[in-house]
Amino acid sequence: QVQLVESGGGLVQAGGSLRLSCAASGRIFSSYAMGWFRQAPGKVRELVAAIRWSGSSTYYVDSVKGRFTISRDNAKNTVDLQMNSLEPEDTDVYYCAAGLKTTGWTLRSVPYDCWGQGAQVTVSS
């Protein structure tokens, strides 16, 4: 199993930036997929960005392309989400997740097995 702890959420004005970080502990394999999801109350959880731990591929939902960047640091076992040009519509709880069995799955469709506790991101207009 993998344990995930998010940090870096907060309140920012529209147009500003925030960086979320996800610290992963446990056995990490290069085949794992790491994703950042977001969810507002009453809404479906949405995959925002994902990356293979090997760094070989990334995925972004259309609404964040060009504004968000996902990256991982193998030495620190962290996966970060840099969020620029934030909009009020980006306000959500953001969750880090790990997909352990990824063979044959795209980053968008891989089943994510392990979840962090969530970090609130609030963008004011």
C-alpha positions in Angstrom: 0.0 0.0 0.0 0.9 3.6 -0.5 0.2 6.4 2.0 -0.4 9.9 0.6 -0.5 13.2 2.4 -1.4 16.5 0.6 -0.2 20.0 1.5 -0.3 23.4 0.1 -3.9 24.3 -0.3 -5.3 27.7 0.7 -7.1 30.9 -0.4 -5.9 32.9 -3.4 -7.4 35.6 -5.6 -8.4 34.9 -9.1 -5.3 35.0 -11.4 -3.1 33.9 -8.6 -1.1 30.7 -8.1 -0.9 27.8 -5.7 1.2 24.7 -5.5 -0.1 21.4 -4.1 2.3 18.7 -2.9 1.6 15.1 -2.3 4.1 13.1 -0.2 4.0 9.4 -0.9 5.3 6.7 1.5 5.6 3.0 1.1 6.9 1.0 -1.8 6.7 3.1 -5.0 7.1 1.6 -8.4 7.8 3.4 -11.7 4.6 1.8 -13.1 2.4 3.6 -10.7 0.1 6.4 -11.8 -0.3 9.4 -9.6 -3.3 11.7 -10.1 -4.8 14.9 -8.7 -8.6 14.9 -8.4 -10.9 17.6 -7.3 -14.4 17.5 -6.0 -17.0 20.1 -4.9 -19.9 19.2 -2.6 -22.6 17.3 -4.5 -20.4 16.9 -7.6 -18.6 14.0 -9.2 -14.9 13.7 -8.4 -12.9 14.9 -11.5 -9.4 13.8 -12.5 -7.5 17.1 -13.1 -4.0 15.8 -13.9 -2.1 12.6 -13.8 1.5 11.4 -14.3 3.2 8.0 -14.4 5.8 7.7 -11.7 8.3 7.1 -14.4 7.4 10.5 -15.8 6.8 9.0 -19.2 3.4 10.5 -19.7 1.0 13.0 -18.3 -2.7 13.8 -18.6 -4.6 17.1 -18.1 -8.3 17.7 -18.2 -9.1 20.3 -20.9 -10.2 23.0 -18.4 -6.7 23.2 -16.8 -4.4 22.7 -19.8 -1.9 25.5 -20.1 -2.5 26.6 -16.5 -1.7 23.5 -14.3 1.5 21.4 -14.4 1.9 18.1 -12.7 5.4 16.9 -11.8 7.1 14.3 -9.6 10.3 14.2 -7.6 11.7 10.7 -7.3 14.2 11.7 -4.7 11.6 13.2 -2.4 8.7 10.8 -3.4 6.5 13.8 -4.0 4.0 14.7 -6.8 3.2 18.3 -7.1 0.5 20.3 -8.9 1.5 23.8 -9.9 -1.7 25.8 -10.5 -1.4 29.2 -12.2 -4.0 31.6 -13.5 -6.5 30.3 -11.0 -10.2 30.9 -11.5 -13.1 30.8 -9.1 -14.3 27.7 -10.9 -11.1 25.9 -9.6 -12.4 26.1 -6.1 -12.6 22.5 -4.8 -11.1 20.0 -2.4 -8.1 18.5 -4.2 -7.1 14.9 -3.6 -3.9 13.1 -4.5 -4.4 9.5 -5.6 -2.2 6.5 -6.6 -3.1 3.9 -9.1 -1.0 0.7 -8.5 -2.2 -1.6 -11.3 -1.7 0.4 -14.4 -0.8 -2.1 -17.2 -3.2 -1.6 -20.1 -4.8 1.4 -18.6 -4.5 5.0 -19.7 -3.8 7.6 -17.1 -7.4 8.8 -17.4 -8.9 5.4 -16.9 -6.6 3.7 -14.4 -8.3 2.6 -11.2 -6.9 4.8 -8.4 -6.5 2.7 -5.2 -5.0 5.0 -2.6 -6.1 8.4 -1.6 -4.9 11.3 0.4 -7.1 13.3 2.9 -7.7 16.2 0.6 -6.6 19.9 0.5 -9.0 22.8 0.1 -8.3 25.3 -2.7 -10.4 28.4 -2.7 -10.2 31.0 -5.4 -11.9 34.4 -4.7 -13.2 36.6 -7.5 
